[in-house]
Amino acid sequence: MADALTHRGIEVTVACRPATLLSTVDAEFGRAVAAELQSHGVKVRTSVEVHRITQNGGHLQVSGSHEFEQDCEMVLIAVGVKPIAELSAEAGLQTGVKGALVVTRKMECALPDINVAGDCAEAYHRLLNRNTYLPLGTTSHKQGRVAAENALGGNRSFAGSLGTQVVKIFNLIIARTGLRHDEAERESFHPFTTESAMNDHKAYYPGATQLHARVTGDLETGRLLGAQLMGAWGAEVSKRVDVFARALFHGMTVDQISDLDLSYTPPLGSLWDPVQMASQAWSTKVNSFITEKQNV
């Protein structure tokens, strides 16, 4: 919305409770998001908890912690997504993660002949091998197709979600799939995360821009656990994070990503795609890390 309103010539201030913007990605990328907003004239205030919105003459006044005060004509409040499942619970359906409705991978619930899909339903997480809550449009559509097919007598299962998502903020594209480092730690993996930067295509072809990648893999197994990408609009960020998503979907190791047969032409990529270069950087740093530990 900050992007859209700024393009309409409206002055925008973004205030958020976390220490960095876009908490779905790591803080390093969140700070880059703030810088992109500020470069387009958007004011950014982080670590702010809004306490009240009051009428002040013909304007609204927003005030909060750390002496935050802002006069404005319009306030947009983004509070996230929460399942509203009280009616279903009263009818006998069981609720689980964050109050979402408990479902099987066939999108069935505790009551016969009722299938559930969408933002009020839990979602099977393919990497964690259990249900969680991932309110995403792509997840809802896949669940809906499974629920509909089974309601008509089919026998289809929801393959699972990895939380793959992407957002455009002015000229910056940020994407993620799988687990962040801190999420992997909470799930008892042994994560190792690296950040690397490379050109989105061959430098000798005009228009190359830098692509940043954060890759998280498991130190014990080498399995890919998650990835985050950030780059300019036009750098194919969304399709490149999809390569990581496919690797996660099939339980691949980080090393195995280098073996993928990916397309190449100088205007669009390199002989080693940035996805593969980021994966190779992870493997190199892991090997150095392990060697250092052995020498201590």
Secondary structure, 3 states (H helix, E strand, C coil): CHHHHHHCCCCCEEECCCCCCCCCCCHHHHHHHHHHHHHCCCEEECCCCEEEEEEECCEEEEEECCCEEEEECCCCCCCCCCCCCHHHHHCCCCECHHHCECCCCCCECCCCCCECCCCCECEEECCCCEEECCCCHHHHHHHHHHHHHHHCCCCCCCCCECCCEEEEECCEEEEEEECCHHHHHHCCCCEEEEEEEEECCCCCCCCCCEEEEEEEEECCCCEEEEEEEEEECCCCHHHHHHHHHHHHHCCCECHHHHHCCCCCCCCCCCCCCHHHHHHHHHHHHHHHHHHHHHHC
